[in-house]
Every structure is written in structure tokens, then in C-alpha cells.
Amino acid sequence: MANIKSANKRSKTNEVQRKRNVARVSDLKTAIKKVHFALDQRDLEAARESFKVVESKIARARGKGILKSNTASRKVSRLAKKVKEASTAAPA
């Protein structure tokens, strides 16, 4: 542990931010799982709604520096592709 007062403060700040980031990543993963679950259940409306939420959360995570730009784009792209394939495969 650091002996300097400012270093101790920084250590506490880092720990708070780490916990915040872990919570955000966990929330993001849960939201992504909801999209996959809706697709597995063939519930296209729920999948589309969940996808909108996920897209927003991914963009926010990217803005906060939790996800790198290419990673965020890749995740959105892959989910969008799955949602689109499910909606085109479904009978009209």
C-alpha cells in the first residue's frame, strides 16, 4: 500500500472505478444474453427491443473507455447480423 496521501487517494479512486467498470461490463453481457435468449425463443420483437438497448449500452461503454472502438463495432455488427438473419428467416 502507498504511504503518500495522494497515492492512497488515487488507489481508492482506482478501486471505485474498477468496481464501476466491472458492473458495467456485467450489465452489458447480461443485455447481450437477453438478445440471444430472445432469438433462441424466436421472439423477434423482444430481440429487436433488446438489441436497441444493447446497442446503446455498447456505445456508452465505448465512450467510457470500457470497450475499444473496434470491439464495440464488432459486437454491434455481429448482433445486428443475427437479428437481421432471424427476421428474414421468419415467415411473414
HUVEN-V856051 format. One record per pair of residues at least 12 apart in sequence whose C-alpha atoms are under 6 Angstrom apart, sorted by the first residue. I is the first residue (numbers start at 0). GAP is how many residues later the second one is. If there is no record, write none. Layout:
BEGIN
I_GAP / I_GAP
END
This chain:
BEGIN
30_23 / 34_12 / 34_15 / 57_14
END
